[in-house]
Amino acid sequence: MLLALGVTLMAQGQQHHLRHVPFTTETPMVHDPVMAYEDSTYYIFATGMGIQQMTSPDRKKWTVKPEPLMSVIPKWTSDSVPGFRHHVWAPDIIQWHGRWWLAYSCSTFGKNGSAIGLLSTRKLTDGLWDDEGCIVCSREQRDNWNAIDPNFIIDDNDQPWLVWGSFWDGIQLVRLDTTMHMAKGAKPRTIARRYNLNDKDAKAALPINPNPPKNPTSDFAGPNAIEAPFIFKHDGWYYLFVSWDYCCQGAKSNYRVAVGRSRSVEGPYLDSKGFDMRYGGGNLFLEGDKKAYEAAGHCAAYHIDGQDIFICHGYSVAQGGASVLIQRPIRWTPDGWPTLVN
């Protein structure tokens, strides 16, 4: 099925009524941003009705497009995820083997009946995307993980992987095939959790926390407040960024970013003290300063135009907790850990 940005949604019986003119801003409101770069143009894709999109020649002024990337929502999404309609969450995008691959999340808040869909195109400027179906789905009372917040990573052997996850048993990783679907026989496994809940014998495990804070946002997701993984390769290491705690509450959000690293894409991912992220490890990387941002998270990192770039969304103090784009250069310490340049 070919998805064209200008196509009317009557064929699906689903129509967006938000049709305005493009506008340009230096501080775009955005949630769960990811970035791509093609033909001297930067693109950002983010959570929104059919996936929000914007472009920039310099990453300073962004033109926010009124049309969603997905003007047609594939019918399989609502069949697979009851209650899902137009609000598409947390995309990720990568260029691999001559195509752009975009994964996106279909879900309803606080539940793990979810699916990660896939689109592809040869050129971002074409605005035409092929529907590649579903990569992975999770089912309530079947899976102890949640199929949202996808991120692609290509390892040093040109092997694609998908990492994802939100709450439940934490961050999942699985090997993909050349069509960017789960490889035959591959099974997801957990590579990061927010707390050490039950593993007394784990090497380099943190002390068990039998009573983590109660989840204030969901009666179903449990207290394992970790999500939004992003793996970034640098100087022989794979760096796993994750978001801890809670988003989506405006000025009451307490989202923050943590990081660990591994020599293998499969892990284990350890922090600077040697603690394994499967058992609650992780270096705190970014949190709200309570001056510009109450909280910040759901990040991505890129090497573009000769520099390493970190992006995420932050809950703006000046704008009453509105979610806005944060961009910072990454600086590397002598021992190989990332820090942010203010």
C-alpha positions as CSV (number, residue, x, y, z in Angstrom):
1,M,0.0,0.0,0.0
2,L,1.4,3.4,-1.0
3,L,0.9,6.3,1.5
4,A,0.9,9.7,-0.2
5,L,1.0,12.8,2.0
6,G,-1.7,14.5,0.0
7,V,-4.1,11.6,-0.1
8,T,-7.5,12.1,1.4
9,L,-8.4,9.7,4.1
10,M,-11.9,8.9,2.8
11,A,-10.8,5.4,1.7
12,Q,-10.2,4.4,5.3
13,G,-13.1,6.4,6.7
14,Q,-10.5,8.3,8.7
15,Q,-10.0,12.0,8.0
16,H,-7.8,14.7,9.6
17,H,-9.4,18.1,9.8
18,L,-6.3,20.0,10.9
19,R,-5.2,21.6,7.6
20,H,-3.4,24.8,8.1
21,V,-0.5,26.6,6.4
22,P,3.2,25.8,7.3
23,F,4.8,28.0,9.8
24,T,8.4,28.6,10.9
25,T,9.7,28.7,14.5
26,E,13.0,28.5,16.3
27,T,11.4,26.7,19.3
28,P,9.0,24.0,17.9
29,M,6.7,22.2,20.2
30,V,7.5,18.5,19.7
31,H,7.2,15.2,21.5
32,D,9.6,12.2,21.0
33,P,11.6,13.7,18.2
34,V,13.9,11.9,15.8
35,M,16.1,13.4,13.0
36,A,17.1,12.6,9.5
37,Y,19.4,14.5,7.0
38,E,19.1,14.4,3.2
39,D,20.1,16.8,0.5
40,S,21.2,19.6,2.9
41,T,17.9,19.4,4.7
42,Y,17.2,18.3,8.3
43,Y,14.0,16.5,9.0
44,I,12.3,15.9,12.4
45,F,9.6,13.4,12.8
46,A,7.7,13.2,16.1
47,T,4.6,12.0,17.9
48,G,1.4,13.4,16.5
49,M,-1.7,12.9,14.4
50,G,-0.3,10.7,11.7
51,I,3.3,11.7,12.8
52,Q,4.3,15.3,13.0
53,Q,7.0,16.5,10.6
54,M,9.2,19.6,10.1
55,T,12.2,20.6,8.1
56,S,15.2,23.0,8.4
57,P,18.2,24.0,6.4
58,D,20.3,24.8,9.5
59,R,18.6,23.3,12.6
60,K,17.8,26.8,13.8
61,K,14.6,27.7,12.1
62,W,12.1,24.9,11.6
63,T,9.2,24.8,9.1
64,V,6.4,22.8,10.7
65,K,4.3,21.1,8.1
66,P,0.5,21.0,8.5
67,E,0.2,17.6,6.8
68,P,1.1,14.5,8.7
69,L,3.6,12.1,7.3
70,M,0.9,9.4,7.4
71,S,-2.1,10.8,5.6
72,V,-3.6,7.2,5.6
73,I,-3.4,5.1,8.7
74,P,-3.1,1.4,7.7
75,K,-6.2,-0.6,8.7
76,W,-4.1,-3.3,10.3
77,T,-3.1,-0.9,13.1
78,S,-6.6,-0.6,14.5
79,D,-7.2,-4.3,14.0
80,S,-4.1,-5.1,16.0
81,V,-4.5,-2.4,18.6
82,P,-8.1,-1.8,19.7
83,G,-8.6,1.8,20.5
84,F,-5.8,3.1,18.3
85,R,-6.8,5.6,15.7
86,H,-4.7,8.5,14.4
87,H,-2.4,9.6,17.2
88,V,0.9,7.9,16.2
89,W,3.7,7.8,18.8
90,A,7.5,7.8,19.0
91,P,8.7,7.2,15.4
92,D,12.3,6.3,14.6
93,I,14.0,6.6,11.2
94,I,17.2,5.3,9.6
95,Q,18.8,5.1,6.2
96,W,20.0,1.6,5.3
97,H,20.7,-0.1,2.0
98,G,19.4,2.7,-0.2
99,R,16.1,3.2,1.7
100,W,14.7,5.2,4.6
101,W,13.0,3.0,7.1
102,L,10.6,4.5,9.6
103,A,9.2,2.6,12.6
104,Y,6.2,4.0,14.5
105,S,4.2,3.1,17.6
106,C,0.5,2.2,17.8
107,S,-0.9,2.0,21.4
108,T,-3.2,3.4,24.0
109,F,-1.8,5.1,27.1
110,G,-0.7,2.9,30.0
111,K,-1.5,-0.5,28.3
112,N,0.8,-2.9,26.5
113,G,-1.6,-4.0,23.8
114,S,0.7,-2.3,21.2
115,A,2.3,-2.6,17.8
116,I,5.3,-1.2,16.0
117,G,4.7,-0.5,12.3
118,L,7.1,0.1,9.5
119,L,7.2,2.4,6.5
120,S,9.9,2.8,3.8
121,T,10.8,5.2,1.0
122,R,13.8,5.9,-1.2
123,K,13.7,9.7,-0.9
124,L,12.3,11.8,1.9
125,T,11.5,14.6,-0.5
126,D,9.1,12.2,-2.4
127,G,6.6,12.1,0.4
128,L,5.6,8.6,-0.7
129,W,5.9,5.8,1.8
130,D,5.4,2.1,1.4
131,D,3.4,0.4,4.2
132,E,5.7,-2.5,5.3
133,G,3.2,-3.8,7.9
134,C,4.0,-4.7,11.5
135,I,7.5,-5.4,12.9
136,V,6.4,-6.6,16.3
137,C,3.4,-6.5,18.6
138,S,2.7,-7.0,22.2
139,R,-0.4,-8.4,23.8
140,E,-1.9,-7.8,27.3
141,Q,-1.6,-10.8,29.6
142,R,0.7,-12.5,27.0
143,D,3.8,-10.3,26.9
144,N,5.6,-8.7,29.8
145,W,6.9,-5.9,27.6
146,N,5.3,-3.1,25.5
147,A,5.9,-2.7,21.8
148,I,6.4,1.1,21.6
149,D,9.3,3.5,21.4
150,P,11.3,1.7,18.6
151,N,14.9,2.5,17.6
152,F,16.9,0.9,14.8
153,I,20.6,0.1,15.2
154,I,22.9,-1.3,12.6
155,D,25.9,-3.2,14.1
156,D,29.5,-3.4,12.9
157,N,28.6,-6.4,10.7
158,D,25.8,-4.5,8.9
159,Q,23.2,-6.5,10.9
160,P,20.0,-4.5,11.8
161,W,18.5,-4.7,15.3
162,L,15.5,-3.1,16.9
163,V,15.4,-1.9,20.5
164,W,12.2,-0.7,22.1
165,G,10.2,-0.7,25.3
166,S,8.3,1.1,28.0
167,F,7.8,-0.1,31.5
168,W,6.7,-3.8,32.2
169,D,10.0,-5.7,32.0
170,G,11.9,-2.8,30.4
171,I,13.9,-2.3,27.3
172,Q,13.8,-5.1,24.6
173,L,16.3,-6.0,21.8
174,V,15.7,-8.3,18.8
175,R,17.6,-9.1,15.6
176,L,16.0,-8.1,12.3
177,D,16.2,-9.5,8.8
178,T,17.0,-7.6,5.6
179,T,13.3,-6.5,5.3
180,M,13.6,-4.8,8.8
181,H,11.2,-7.4,10.3
182,M,12.0,-9.8,13.1
183,A,14.6,-12.4,12.0
184,K,13.4,-16.0,11.8
185,G,13.8,-17.6,15.2
186,A,14.7,-14.4,17.0
187,K,13.2,-13.6,20.3
188,P,13.2,-10.3,22.3
189,R,15.2,-10.1,25.4
190,T,15.5,-7.5,28.1
191,I,18.7,-5.3,28.1
192,A,17.7,-2.6,30.6
193,R,15.4,-2.1,33.6
194,R,14.8,0.8,36.0
195,Y,15.3,-1.1,39.2
196,N,16.9,-4.3,40.3
197,L,13.8,-6.1,41.4
198,N,14.7,-9.7,41.8
199,D,18.2,-10.8,40.7
200,K,20.4,-11.3,43.8
201,D,23.1,-13.2,42.0
202,A,23.5,-10.9,38.9
203,K,27.1,-9.8,38.3
204,A,27.5,-6.1,39.2
205,A,23.9,-5.9,40.2
206,L,22.7,-2.9,42.3
207,P,20.9,-3.7,45.6
208,I,17.5,-5.1,45.1
209,N,14.7,-2.5,45.5
210,P,11.6,-4.5,46.6
211,N,9.5,-1.4,46.9
212,P,9.9,1.0,43.9
213,P,7.6,4.0,43.8
214,K,4.1,3.4,42.6
215,N,3.4,4.3,39.0
216,P,1.3,7.5,39.1
217,T,0.2,7.2,35.4
218,S,-0.9,3.6,34.9
219,D,-2.5,0.8,36.9
220,F,-1.2,-1.7,34.4
221,A,2.4,-0.8,33.5
222,G,4.0,-1.4,36.9
223,P,6.8,0.6,38.6
224,N,9.6,-0.2,36.1
225,A,9.9,3.4,34.9
226,I,12.2,3.1,31.9
227,E,11.4,3.6,28.2
228,A,12.4,5.3,25.0
229,P,15.7,3.6,24.2
230,F,18.2,4.9,21.6
231,I,21.5,3.1,20.8
232,F,24.3,5.3,19.4
233,K,27.7,3.9,18.1
234,H,30.9,5.8,18.9
235,D,34.5,4.8,18.9
236,G,33.9,1.1,19.2
237,W,31.2,1.4,21.8
238,Y,27.4,1.1,21.7
239,Y,25.8,3.7,24.0
240,L,22.3,2.9,25.3
241,F,20.3,6.0,26.2
242,V,17.0,5.5,28.1
243,S,14.5,7.7,29.8
244,W,13.7,7.2,33.4
245,D,10.6,8.2,35.3
246,Y,7.5,9.9,33.9
247,C,6.7,12.0,30.8
248,C,3.5,13.5,29.5
249,Q,2.4,15.4,32.7
250,G,3.5,18.9,31.5
251,A,5.2,20.8,34.3
252,K,4.7,17.8,36.7
253,S,6.8,15.5,34.5
254,N,10.1,14.2,36.0
255,Y,11.5,12.6,32.9
256,R,15.3,12.3,32.7
257,V,17.9,10.5,30.6
258,A,20.4,7.8,31.6
259,V,23.1,6.0,29.6
260,G,25.3,2.9,29.7
261,R,27.6,1.3,27.1
262,S,28.7,-2.0,25.7
263,R,31.3,-3.3,23.2
264,S,28.5,-5.5,21.8
265,V,25.1,-4.3,20.5
266,E,23.6,-7.2,22.5
267,G,25.1,-5.9,25.8
268,P,25.5,-6.1,28.7
269,Y,25.3,-2.3,29.0
270,L,27.2,-1.1,32.0
271,D,27.4,2.4,33.6
272,S,30.7,4.0,34.7
273,K,30.7,2.1,38.0
274,G,30.2,-1.2,36.2
275,F,26.6,-1.6,37.2
276,D,24.5,-3.5,34.6
277,M,21.5,-1.7,33.1
278,R,19.5,-4.9,33.3
279,Y,19.6,-4.5,37.1
280,G,19.1,-0.8,37.5
281,G,22.4,0.6,36.3
282,G,22.9,3.7,34.3
283,N,24.7,7.1,34.4
284,L,22.4,10.1,34.8
285,F,22.9,12.1,31.6
286,L,20.3,14.8,31.5
287,E,17.5,16.0,33.8
288,G,15.4,19.2,34.2
289,D,17.2,22.2,35.7
290,K,13.9,23.7,36.9
291,K,15.0,27.0,35.2
292,A,14.6,26.3,31.5
293,Y,13.1,22.8,31.7
294,E,11.1,21.0,34.4
295,A,12.2,17.7,32.9
296,A,13.6,16.3,29.6
297,G,13.7,12.9,27.9
298,H,12.9,10.6,24.9
299,C,16.1,11.3,23.2
300,A,18.1,10.5,20.0
301,A,21.7,11.0,19.0
302,Y,23.3,11.4,15.6
303,H,26.6,12.0,13.8
304,I,25.6,14.5,11.2
305,D,27.8,17.0,9.2
306,G,30.9,16.1,11.2
307,Q,29.4,16.5,14.7
308,D,27.6,14.5,17.3
309,I,24.1,15.8,18.1
310,F,21.8,15.0,20.9
311,I,18.1,15.9,20.7
312,C,15.1,15.3,23.0
313,H,12.0,17.1,24.2
314,G,11.9,19.2,27.3
315,Y,9.0,20.5,29.4
316,S,9.5,24.2,29.2
317,V,9.3,26.3,32.4
318,A,8.6,29.5,30.5
319,Q,5.8,27.9,28.5
320,G,4.1,26.3,31.5
321,G,5.3,22.7,30.8
322,A,4.8,22.7,27.0
323,S,7.0,20.1,25.3
324,V,9.6,21.7,23.1
325,L,12.7,20.7,21.1
326,I,16.1,20.5,22.8
327,Q,19.3,20.2,20.7
328,R,22.8,20.0,22.2
329,P,26.2,19.1,20.8
330,I,27.8,16.0,22.5
331,R,31.3,16.2,23.9
332,W,33.2,13.0,24.9
333,T,35.2,12.7,28.0
334,P,38.8,11.2,27.9
335,D,37.4,7.9,29.2
336,G,34.7,7.8,26.5
337,W,31.5,9.0,28.2
338,P,29.2,11.5,26.5
339,T,28.4,14.8,28.1
340,L,26.4,17.7,26.7
341,V,27.6,21.1,25.6
342,N,25.4,23.9,27.0
